[in-house]
Amino acid sequence: MKEKILITRKVFPSIVGRLQEHFDVESNDADYIYAPDELRTRLQGKVGALVSATEIINAPLVQACPSLRAVANIAVGYNNLDLAALSAAGVVATNTPDVLTETTADFGWALLMATARRTGEAERWLRLGLWDKWALDMFLGVDIHGASLGILGMGRIGRAVAQRAHGFGMTVRYHDRAPVALADEKGAQFCSKEALLSLSDHLVITMPYDPASHHTIGRRELALMKQTATLINISRGGLVDEDALADALADNRLAGAGLDVFEREPFVCPRLLANARVVATPHIASASLKTRLAMADLAADNLIAALGYGACAGQPPSPLNPAVLRT
């Protein structure tokens, strides 16, 4: 008899098929988000789960699911997983790094360019039939070429964002916990967080989120930024204080913001939605068909291997708590 696993959100049929080769699969084809009580109920008797960022795997849930041995997250970020609780229970946790780096960096640039040049605002205006003549001062934005790019968080995605800046002749600076050796190859200069904020014409946030980094960008940080600067967030919404950002935009202390992530997804701060200088997208930075399929494939690889099946049995490609594998 096959062991049972749960797929918490709708995934590509090919992924379900791969997992069915090894497991008795319960799949959420309706693609609604399980409430915590239902998630706990559905995980009973399951040895593994393929989850997304919408599922919170916390200590009470882990304790209530003693059969659980592996959780595979279809995301590179994993702030939805309580790693300490999972590790204490001997549950392997995995994520999907690398496969989404380039696609996410592409989208960061799409947001940056749309925000700097007021593309969304101009398109909405045109579609409303408000364009009756050309004007010299119509939708004046801020330049990207020759400008100063700041990157907050110089991991894989941050370095990919930096690499794309060369074609625009930009000065690239970054801040991280410490200087990153590979950043030098991308022509990026390390500086303090305060210097990064004050010098950047465009700030892109690519750092991971955890409780310690909550509201890394708040009122104090926004006050350090140029009035003509843009802020782009393609990481996690909790890194930015949305009320403080809305105030800064309303007071014209910032030129614009491009946001793919929000503090309380899918809820979006109404003041940000109402501001024409905000470009807002629904957490789609990695959403190319090729990349989303690669993410789901890697998550499936992780789950299969973590539960002792397949060619890499016992050695999932991207474990978050590898010490569990050695116990």
JODA-V733732 format. One record per backbone hydrogen bond with DSSP energy under -1.0 kcal/mol. NH is the residue of the N-H (numbers start at 1). CO is the residue of the C=O. If there is no record, write none. Layout:
# JODA-V733732
nh:NH co:CO
nh:NH co:CO
This chain:
# JODA-V733732
nh:5 co:24
nh:6 co:48
nh:7 co:26
nh:8 co:50
nh:15 co:12
nh:16 co:12
nh:17 co:13
nh:18 co:14
nh:19 co:15
nh:20 co:16
nh:22 co:19
nh:23 co:19
nh:24 co:3
nh:26 co:5
nh:28 co:7
nh:29 co:27
nh:31 co:28
nh:39 co:35
nh:40 co:36
nh:41 co:37
nh:42 co:38
nh:43 co:39
nh:44 co:41
nh:46 co:43
nh:47 co:4
nh:49 co:70
nh:50 co:6
nh:51 co:72
nh:55 co:52
nh:57 co:80
nh:62 co:58
nh:63 co:59
nh:64 co:60
nh:65 co:62
nh:68 co:65
nh:69 co:47
nh:70 co:47
nh:71 co:92
nh:72 co:49
nh:73 co:94
nh:74 co:51
nh:75 co:73
nh:81 co:78
nh:82 co:57
nh:83 co:81
nh:86 co:82
nh:87 co:83
nh:88 co:84
nh:89 co:85
nh:90 co:87
nh:91 co:86
nh:92 co:69
nh:94 co:71
nh:95 co:318
nh:96 co:75
nh:99 co:97
nh:101 co:98
nh:104 co:100
nh:105 co:101
nh:106 co:102
nh:107 co:103
nh:108 co:104
nh:109 co:105
nh:110 co:106
nh:111 co:107
nh:112 co:108
nh:113 co:109
nh:114 co:110
nh:115 co:111
nh:116 co:112
nh:117 co:113
nh:119 co:114
nh:122 co:118
nh:123 co:119
nh:124 co:120
nh:125 co:121
nh:126 co:122
nh:127 co:123
nh:128 co:124
nh:129 co:126
nh:130 co:125
nh:138 co:135
nh:142 co:116
nh:146 co:168
nh:147 co:144
nh:149 co:171
nh:150 co:202
nh:151 co:173
nh:152 co:204
nh:153 co:175
nh:159 co:155
nh:160 co:156
nh:161 co:157
nh:162 co:158
nh:163 co:159
nh:164 co:160
nh:165 co:162
nh:168 co:165
nh:169 co:166
nh:170 co:165
nh:171 co:147
nh:173 co:149
nh:174 co:189
nh:175 co:151
nh:183 co:180
nh:184 co:181
nh:186 co:183
nh:187 co:184
nh:188 co:183
nh:189 co:172
nh:191 co:174
nh:196 co:192
nh:197 co:193
nh:198 co:194
nh:199 co:195
nh:200 co:196
nh:201 co:148
nh:202 co:148
nh:203 co:230
nh:204 co:150
nh:205 co:232
nh:206 co:152
nh:213 co:210
nh:214 co:211
nh:215 co:238
nh:216 co:213
nh:217 co:239
nh:222 co:218
nh:223 co:219
nh:229 co:226
nh:230 co:201
nh:231 co:256
nh:232 co:203
nh:233 co:258
nh:234 co:205
nh:239 co:236
nh:240 co:237
nh:241 co:217
nh:242 co:240
nh:245 co:241
nh:246 co:242
nh:247 co:243
nh:248 co:244
nh:249 co:245
nh:250 co:246
nh:251 co:247
nh:252 co:249
nh:253 co:248
nh:255 co:229
nh:256 co:229
nh:257 co:277
nh:258 co:231
nh:259 co:279
nh:260 co:233
nh:267 co:264
nh:272 co:269
nh:273 co:269
nh:274 co:270
nh:278 co:275
nh:279 co:257
nh:281 co:259
nh:283 co:260
nh:283 co:281
nh:287 co:284
nh:288 co:286
nh:292 co:288
nh:293 co:289
nh:294 co:290
nh:295 co:291
nh:296 co:292
nh:297 co:293
nh:298 co:294
nh:299 co:295
nh:300 co:296
nh:301 co:297
nh:302 co:298
nh:303 co:299
nh:304 co:300
nh:305 co:301
nh:306 co:302
nh:307 co:303
nh:308 co:305
nh:309 co:304
nh:313 co:310
nh:314 co:305
nh:315 co:312
nh:320 co:93
nh:324 co:321
nh:327 co:324
